[in-house]
């Protein structure tokens, strides 16, 4: 009788864990790359290589693709702010790669359409299947996130309408793209003191209109429109946690956003933090 109770208890716990893990559109999964013990803003375990990705992209990737038992690596496609290139976000993009992601950053300073960002998926698909390529068999084309800043944030929303994109992180986004067309979970990021993309006029209303997919809104206390440049500032850790959960299955990272113990929900780094009905 006691053995039966233990078995039933184990099954119940497993079922509850699976249900909680599925919040936000991601099934329960163990992280396929090393855990980082909640140190989302600290560099990950991978050394990083930066190289040209054909004529239109800069690639940021783990130097040892497949290292640490990671097998294939998820992809982040990146869009820049108006008039700038990936170099402006070099520290942030290197950070993503250090956590095991392959980043295809569109070299264009006009990424609002999202098309140049999506071209990065096609480029990596070609490299993944090319004989002799260092990327061969190392790119996880089933786990793709879109992110960008300012005009690139709008481009990320536009790219998020593509069924290949699993999740989207628009950072202080421009007006491009339709939130109604998003196909997966989205993490809207705003800066409390952003005078270019004013949170209450241009970011929070778009979050409120996003009711068909899990959506989270984070307004970083004290942040301006230039805070995401270079190493990402205070945005770096939360973005990394979001992608580690949705693309790597890191359950610790998911706990920052979902469930009753949501780590970020009352964290002092935010001037405002909200989740829609599908994210709670």
Number of C-alpha atoms within 10 A of each C-alpha: 6 7 8 9 10 11 12 12 12 12 12 12 12 11 12 12 13 14 12 18 22 15 19 24 16 20 15 17 15 13 17 18 24 17 19 17 8 14 13 21 21 14 17 22 17 23 17 21 15 16 10 13 18 10 8 17 24 22 25 25 28 24 16 14 24 17 17 13 10 17 15 24 30 24 28 28 27 34 36 31 28 16 10 16 20 24 15 16 22 17 16 25 29 26 27 29 28 22 27 31 32 30 30 30 31 29 23 20 16 19 31 30 19 29 16 23 31 25 17 25 21 12 15 23 17 14 19 20 14 13 11 9 12 13 21 17 18 21 24 18 17 14 20 26 28 30 30 32 29 27 28 34 32 31 34 38 35 27 35 31 21 16 13 17 25 23 32 31 26 29 30 31 31 24 18 20 21 16 21 14 17 24 21 23 27 28 23 24 26 31 29 21 17 18 10 15 22 18 21 12 9 16 24 19 11 19 21 15 12 20 15 16 21 21 24 25 21 27 26 23 16 14 20 18 19 16 19 22 19 16 18 21 16 18 23 20 19 19 21 21 24 26 30 27 25 26 24 26 21 25 22 18 27 24 20 19 26 22 15 10 11 15 15 17 17 13 12 11 16 20 16 18 19 20 18 17 12 16 19 16
